Amino acid sequence: MSFFTSDQFAAVHKNNLNNLAKLSNSTLEGIQKLTELNLQAAKAAMAEGQVILQAVSANKDLGLSVQANVPQSAADKAIEYARHVCEIASQAQADLARAVEEQYEQQQRNVQAFVDAFVKNAPAGSEAISATLQATLDNATQSYRAAQALSQQLAGLASATFTATPGAATGPDRQPTQR
């Protein structure tokens, strides 16, 4: 006795391929955003380097006044860059979590349909097995929900911690060291 037909297997396979395509597209979008950010950072660094070189070559003090501001500026830019990376990663994580959640919900419905069909077609005297199967499914669902909630809390905490500390490396108590 089979609970699934070949059409059902084909539908599940098609759904899995669609989910894989969604996850791949979401991942590639995140990679594209990071690549664009890195290109922008490289262009900005090159432009700033050219400005510093021009300022140094124009001054007779060998650029000592220009060099004094470089560590502070570099720290600010590094923090801003890290903040952008965090935003991109957070967005990618949210997109992936949404896709996984949709896939989980579909799998949950499929498993519940299987359990319902099993219980409906189970022979007499198999009530204990049917109850155990349903309890196992319920416990798995509760465990998944708890893990999902914890994951969302940790992601929110990490994001909030990073964005709540502007100027951590460049605050008034952190002055560039003189060499």
Buried (B, 14 or more C-beta within 10 A) or exposed (E): EEEEEEEEEEEBEEBEEEBEEBBEEBBEBBEEBBEEBEEEBEEEEEEBEEEBEEEBEEEEEEBEEBBEEEBBEBBBBEBEBEBBBBBBBBBBBBBBBEBBEEBBEBBBEBBBEBBEEBBEEEEEEBEEEBEEBBEEBEEEBEEEEEEBEEEEEEBEEBBEEBEEEEEEBBEEEEEBEEE
